[in-house]
Amino acid sequence: MILGYCFGTFFSPAFSIEQRRKIFIRLGIGLLLFFVAIRYTNIYGDPVAWTTQKNALYSFLSFIKVNKYPPSLMYMCVTIGPALLFLAFIEKIKNGFTNIMLVFGRTAFFYYICHLYLIHIVCTVLFFTRGHSMQDAIGSMQNLPFLFQIPGEGYSLLVVYLIWIGVIVSLYPLCKWYDKYKTSHKEKWWLSYL
């Protein structure tokens, strides 16, 4: 997240699109080369060493399997490198999809806070529509309040994806409204943090 704030400097008027593109390509390729060089040595960068497997595909998967929690140096390199390359090549593309993503990008923290509440509301509604009572809800709160989850219950991956898409689509109008509000009220400095 800190790097995200630091990289905001590259989007200031001091850098043209071409300058930014060159910097991102160099940094992206540099991070990927650094990843390959350090990961190959198995000396540093990730707590779990990669190993040669029964075939090339499994060896490659072992090579790129890095720790996300806590994020290792190798994880940071192999995720930020391609992200920088993606940013370098996507910036000039303008269409409906990129406009939608721009709204979510400008309101990322706002979206994050709203989606947490919406997901919990959806979870609660689904819990009670499965026929559970408030007593079941209280019984499910072992360590976390308002968990609304019974062990062994759940939905298929398709249903989870549909809920995920529904949350994104339903929050888009709210994020679009907030984006307009934020850009039309620049005198309120605190809005830039949401």
C-alpha positions as a Markdown table, in Angstrom:
| # | Residue | x | y | z |
|---|---|---|---|---|
| 1 | Met | 0.0 | 0.0 | 0.0 |
| 2 | Ile | 2.9 | 2.3 | 0.8 |
| 3 | Leu | 4.3 | 1.6 | -2.7 |
| 4 | Gly | 0.9 | 2.6 | -4.2 |
| 5 | Tyr | 1.1 | 6.0 | -2.5 |
| 6 | Cys | 4.7 | 6.4 | -3.6 |
| 7 | Phe | 3.8 | 5.5 | -7.2 |
| 8 | Gly | 1.2 | 8.2 | -7.2 |
| 9 | Thr | 4.1 | 10.6 | -7.9 |
| 10 | Phe | 4.5 | 9.1 | -11.4 |
| 11 | Phe | 0.9 | 10.1 | -12.2 |
| 12 | Ser | 1.6 | 13.8 | -11.4 |
| 13 | Pro | 2.0 | 16.3 | -14.3 |
| 14 | Ala | 5.8 | 16.0 | -13.9 |
| 15 | Phe | 5.7 | 12.8 | -15.8 |
| 16 | Ser | 4.3 | 12.3 | -19.3 |
| 17 | Ile | 2.5 | 9.1 | -20.3 |
| 18 | Glu | 5.5 | 8.0 | -22.3 |
| 19 | Gln | 8.0 | 8.7 | -19.4 |
| 20 | Arg | 5.7 | 6.8 | -17.0 |
| 21 | Arg | 5.4 | 3.9 | -19.4 |
| 22 | Lys | 9.2 | 3.6 | -19.8 |
| 23 | Ile | 9.7 | 3.7 | -16.0 |
| 24 | Phe | 7.0 | 1.1 | -15.4 |
| 25 | Ile | 8.3 | -1.3 | -18.1 |
| 26 | Arg | 11.9 | -1.0 | -16.7 |
| 27 | Leu | 10.8 | -1.5 | -13.1 |
| 28 | Gly | 8.4 | -4.3 | -14.0 |
| 29 | Ile | 11.0 | -6.3 | -16.0 |
| 30 | Gly | 13.6 | -5.5 | -13.4 |
| 31 | Leu | 11.4 | -6.9 | -10.6 |
| 32 | Leu | 10.7 | -10.0 | -12.6 |
| 33 | Leu | 14.4 | -10.6 | -13.4 |
| 34 | Phe | 15.3 | -10.0 | -9.7 |
| 35 | Phe | 12.6 | -12.5 | -8.7 |
| 36 | Val | 14.0 | -15.1 | -11.1 |
| 37 | Ala | 17.6 | -14.5 | -10.0 |
| 38 | Ile | 17.0 | -14.6 | -6.3 |
| 39 | Arg | 14.4 | -17.3 | -6.3 |
| 40 | Tyr | 16.6 | -19.6 | -8.4 |
| 41 | Thr | 19.3 | -19.4 | -5.7 |
| 42 | Asn | 16.9 | -20.5 | -3.0 |
| 43 | Ile | 19.0 | -18.5 | -0.5 |
| 44 | Tyr | 16.8 | -15.6 | 0.4 |
| 45 | Gly | 13.4 | -14.0 | -0.3 |
| 46 | Asp | 10.9 | -16.7 | 0.7 |
| 47 | Pro | 10.8 | -19.0 | 3.7 |
| 48 | Val | 9.9 | -22.1 | 1.5 |
| 49 | Ala | 12.5 | -23.2 | -1.0 |
| 50 | Trp | 11.4 | -24.3 | -4.4 |
| 51 | Thr | 12.3 | -27.9 | -5.5 |
| 52 | Thr | 12.7 | -29.8 | -8.8 |
| 53 | Gln | 9.5 | -31.8 | -9.3 |
| 54 | Lys | 8.5 | -34.8 | -11.5 |
| 55 | Asn | 8.1 | -32.6 | -14.6 |
| 56 | Ala | 8.8 | -29.1 | -15.9 |
| 57 | Leu | 5.2 | -27.8 | -15.1 |
| 58 | Tyr | 5.3 | -28.9 | -11.5 |
| 59 | Ser | 8.9 | -27.5 | -11.1 |
| 60 | Phe | 7.7 | -24.2 | -12.5 |
| 61 | Leu | 4.7 | -24.2 | -10.1 |
| 62 | Ser | 7.1 | -24.9 | -7.2 |
| 63 | Phe | 9.3 | -22.0 | -8.4 |
| 64 | Ile | 6.5 | -19.5 | -8.5 |
| 65 | Lys | 4.8 | -20.7 | -5.3 |
| 66 | Val | 5.7 | -18.0 | -2.8 |
| 67 | Asn | 4.3 | -16.9 | 0.6 |
| 68 | Lys | 1.5 | -14.4 | 0.5 |
| 69 | Tyr | 0.9 | -14.3 | 4.3 |
| 70 | Pro | 3.2 | -12.7 | 5.5 |
| 71 | Pro | 4.2 | -11.4 | 2.1 |
| 72 | Ser | 7.7 | -12.5 | 1.2 |
| 73 | Leu | 10.1 | -10.4 | -0.9 |
| 74 | Met | 9.6 | -12.9 | -3.7 |
| 75 | Tyr | 5.8 | -12.6 | -3.5 |
| 76 | Met | 6.1 | -8.8 | -3.8 |
| 77 | Cys | 8.4 | -9.0 | -6.8 |
| 78 | Val | 6.3 | -11.6 | -8.7 |
| 79 | Thr | 3.1 | -9.6 | -8.1 |
| 80 | Ile | 4.2 | -6.0 | -8.4 |
| 81 | Gly | 6.4 | -6.6 | -11.5 |
| 82 | Pro | 3.5 | -7.8 | -13.7 |
| 83 | Ala | 1.2 | -5.2 | -12.3 |
| 84 | Leu | 3.7 | -2.5 | -13.4 |
| 85 | Leu | 3.9 | -4.0 | -16.9 |
| 86 | Phe | 0.1 | -4.1 | -17.0 |
| 87 | Leu | -0.1 | -0.5 | -16.0 |
| 88 | Ala | 2.4 | 0.5 | -18.7 |
| 89 | Phe | 0.3 | -1.1 | -21.4 |
| 90 | Ile | -3.2 | -0.4 | -20.2 |
| 91 | Glu | -3.0 | 3.3 | -19.6 |
| 92 | Lys | -3.8 | 4.4 | -23.2 |
| 93 | Ile | -6.8 | 2.1 | -23.5 |
| 94 | Lys | -10.1 | 4.0 | -23.0 |
| 95 | Asn | -13.4 | 2.2 | -23.2 |
| 96 | Gly | -16.5 | 1.5 | -21.1 |
| 97 | Phe | -14.7 | -1.1 | -19.0 |
| 98 | Thr | -11.7 | 1.1 | -18.2 |
| 99 | Asn | -14.2 | 3.9 | -17.3 |
| 100 | Ile | -15.9 | 1.6 | -14.8 |
| 101 | Met | -12.5 | 0.6 | -13.3 |
| 102 | Leu | -11.5 | 4.2 | -13.1 |
| 103 | Val | -14.5 | 4.9 | -10.8 |
| 104 | Phe | -13.6 | 2.0 | -8.6 |
| 105 | Gly | -10.0 | 3.1 | -8.6 |
| 106 | Arg | -10.8 | 6.6 | -7.5 |
| 107 | Thr | -13.1 | 5.4 | -4.7 |
| 108 | Ala | -11.2 | 2.3 | -3.6 |
| 109 | Phe | -11.3 | 2.8 | 0.2 |
| 110 | Phe | -14.9 | 4.0 | 0.0 |
| 111 | Tyr | -15.8 | 0.8 | -1.9 |
| 112 | Tyr | -13.8 | -1.3 | 0.5 |
| 113 | Ile | -15.7 | 0.0 | 3.5 |
| 114 | Cys | -19.2 | -0.2 | 1.8 |
| 115 | His | -18.6 | -3.7 | 0.5 |
| 116 | Leu | -17.8 | -5.0 | 4.0 |
| 117 | Tyr | -21.2 | -3.8 | 5.3 |
| 118 | Leu | -23.0 | -5.1 | 2.2 |
| 119 | Ile | -21.4 | -8.5 | 2.3 |
| 120 | His | -22.3 | -8.9 | 6.0 |
| 121 | Ile | -25.9 | -7.9 | 5.3 |
| 122 | Val | -26.0 | -10.4 | 2.4 |
| 123 | Cys | -24.5 | -13.1 | 4.7 |
| 124 | Thr | -27.1 | -12.4 | 7.4 |
| 125 | Val | -30.0 | -12.5 | 4.9 |
| 126 | Leu | -28.8 | -15.8 | 3.4 |
| 127 | Phe | -28.3 | -17.2 | 6.9 |
| 128 | Phe | -31.9 | -16.6 | 7.9 |
| 129 | Thr | -33.3 | -17.6 | 4.4 |
| 130 | Arg | -31.7 | -21.1 | 5.0 |
| 131 | Gly | -34.1 | -21.5 | 7.9 |
| 132 | His | -31.8 | -20.6 | 10.8 |
| 133 | Ser | -33.1 | -18.8 | 13.9 |
| 134 | Met | -31.5 | -16.0 | 16.0 |
| 135 | Gln | -30.6 | -18.8 | 18.5 |
| 136 | Asp | -28.6 | -20.5 | 15.7 |
| 137 | Ala | -26.9 | -17.2 | 15.0 |
| 138 | Ile | -26.0 | -16.7 | 18.7 |
| 139 | Gly | -24.7 | -20.3 | 18.8 |
| 140 | Ser | -22.5 | -19.7 | 15.7 |
| 141 | Met | -20.7 | -16.8 | 17.4 |
| 142 | Gln | -17.8 | -18.8 | 18.9 |
| 143 | Asn | -15.0 | -16.3 | 18.7 |
| 144 | Leu | -16.4 | -13.7 | 16.3 |
| 145 | Pro | -19.6 | -11.7 | 16.9 |
| 146 | Phe | -22.2 | -11.9 | 14.1 |
| 147 | Leu | -20.4 | -14.6 | 12.1 |
| 148 | Phe | -23.7 | -16.1 | 10.8 |
| 149 | Gln | -22.0 | -19.2 | 9.7 |
| 150 | Ile | -22.7 | -22.8 | 10.6 |
| 151 | Pro | -19.7 | -25.2 | 10.2 |
| 152 | Gly | -20.2 | -27.4 | 7.1 |
| 153 | Glu | -22.7 | -25.1 | 5.4 |
| 154 | Gly | -21.9 | -23.0 | 2.4 |
| 155 | Tyr | -22.6 | -22.3 | -1.3 |
| 156 | Ser | -21.0 | -23.5 | -4.5 |
| 157 | Leu | -18.3 | -21.5 | -6.2 |
| 158 | Leu | -20.8 | -20.4 | -8.8 |
| 159 | Val | -23.1 | -18.9 | -6.2 |
| 160 | Val | -20.1 | -17.2 | -4.5 |
| 161 | Tyr | -19.1 | -15.7 | -7.9 |
| 162 | Leu | -22.7 | -14.5 | -8.5 |
| 163 | Ile | -22.8 | -12.8 | -5.1 |
| 164 | Trp | -19.4 | -11.3 | -5.7 |
| 165 | Ile | -20.5 | -9.9 | -9.1 |
| 166 | Gly | -23.8 | -8.7 | -7.5 |
| 167 | Val | -21.9 | -6.8 | -4.8 |
| 168 | Ile | -19.6 | -5.1 | -7.4 |
| 169 | Val | -22.6 | -4.2 | -9.6 |
| 170 | Ser | -24.7 | -2.9 | -6.8 |
| 171 | Leu | -22.0 | -0.7 | -5.4 |
| 172 | Tyr | -21.0 | 0.9 | -8.7 |
| 173 | Pro | -23.8 | 3.6 | -8.7 |
| 174 | Leu | -22.8 | 4.5 | -5.1 |
| 175 | Cys | -19.1 | 4.7 | -6.0 |
| 176 | Lys | -19.9 | 6.8 | -9.1 |
| 177 | Trp | -22.0 | 9.2 | -7.0 |
| 178 | Tyr | -19.2 | 9.4 | -4.5 |
| 179 | Asp | -16.6 | 10.0 | -7.2 |
| 180 | Lys | -18.6 | 12.9 | -8.6 |
| 181 | Tyr | -19.1 | 14.3 | -5.1 |
| 182 | Lys | -15.4 | 14.0 | -4.3 |
| 183 | Thr | -14.3 | 15.7 | -7.5 |
| 184 | Ser | -16.8 | 18.5 | -7.2 |
| 185 | His | -15.8 | 19.2 | -3.5 |
| 186 | Lys | -12.0 | 19.5 | -3.7 |
| 187 | Glu | -12.1 | 22.1 | -0.8 |
| 188 | Lys | -12.8 | 19.2 | 1.5 |
| 189 | Trp | -9.3 | 17.8 | 1.8 |
| 190 | Trp | -10.3 | 14.8 | 3.9 |
| 191 | Leu | -12.3 | 13.3 | 0.9 |
| 192 | Ser | -9.1 | 12.5 | -0.9 |
| 193 | Tyr | -8.5 | 9.8 | 1.8 |
| 194 | Leu | -11.8 | 8.0 | 1.1 |
